Amino acid sequence: MSLRAFFAKQSPYARGLLEMEALLLTHSQGLTQSEIARRLGVDRSVIHRNLRDFEKRFPTIRYEDGRIAIDRSSFLVKVSFTLHEAMAVHLASLACSPRAWTGTVTEYIL
């Protein structure tokens, strides 16, 4: 599902918060409320009103110059894998593991 399709299924309020999240994730240095409003095409008062809820849901940093950024050290990104991708990541982690395992891949899985 594309990001646009996902946003379309949300309520306008939730969609606004998710759009703010997506925008701030692409600007690691942060943006001011005015910049966020301009890029999302809404009034600055909307951003100001939604900011309190945004800060409750997402770890944010407020800089002295008024910029707002997502705290990437506390932020978890949602990731989803297919079965084959998950198995590839798991097997790669085993190959890089400091403790070596002996046997074949099929023996390990079974």
N, C-alpha and C positions, 0 to 999 in steps of 0.2 A: 504494500500500500504506500503510495506516495505521501509526502508530507502535506501536500495540498489537500489530498483526499482525506487524510486524518483530521486536518483542521476543519474541514467542511462538516464533519460529523459532530463537532463539539458545540457547546453553547457559545454564544458570542463572548461571554465573560471568560470562559475557560480558553477559548480560542485566542483571546487577547493575551492571556498569561503565557500560553504556549508559543505565541509569536514573539513575545518579549524574550522568552528563554532562547528560542532559536536565533534571534538577532544578537543577543549578548554572548552566545556561544561562538559566534563568528567574529566577535570583536573582543579579544582578550584584554585589551587595554581599557575597556569600558566605554560607556557613552553617557552623555548627560540626558536628563529627562527630555529636554527640547530635541536632542538628536534622535532619541528613541521615538518620540511622537512624530517627527518629520518622516523618518524612515518607515514607520508603520501607517502613516497617513491618518493619524488621529490628533485630537487636540491635546495639548500638554496636560490639561486638567484631568484627562482620562488616565494618563500615565501616573500622575501624582496620586489619584484616587486608588489605582490598582497596585501601587508599589508596596503598600503594607502587606497585602495578601501575597504578593510575589515574594517578598522577603521571608515570609513564613514558610513558603513551599520550596524555595531554592536558596542555597547558601550564597549570600551576596556580600560584596565589599563596597563600601562607600568611601570614595576618595575625597580629600579636602577640597579639590577643585570642582566637586559636584558630580563627577563621573560615577557610574554604577557599573559593577562588573560581577560576573558569577565567580565565586571562589572555586577554582578548579581543583584545589587540593581536597575539598570536601564534597565535590560533585561526582555522583555516579552516573555514568552514561548507560542508557538502556541498550542492551545488545541482545540480538536473537540470532540463533544459528539453526541451520537445518541439521538433521541427524548426521549427515556426512561431514559437514563443517565441524560439528561438535566432536566427532570422532577424530578428525584430523588434528584439531587443537589438542585434544587429550593425548593422542599418540605423540605429537610433537613435544608436549610437556614431559612425557616419559623419556623421550630420547635426550632431552636436555637436563634430565634429573641427575643430581649428583650421585644418587644411589642407582647403580646399574641393575637391570633385571636380565635374567637369562631366559632363553626360550624364544619361541616364535610369537608373532603378533597374535595369531589365532589361538595359541595356548593361553596367552595372557587375557584375551577377551573372554574366552570360554571359562 
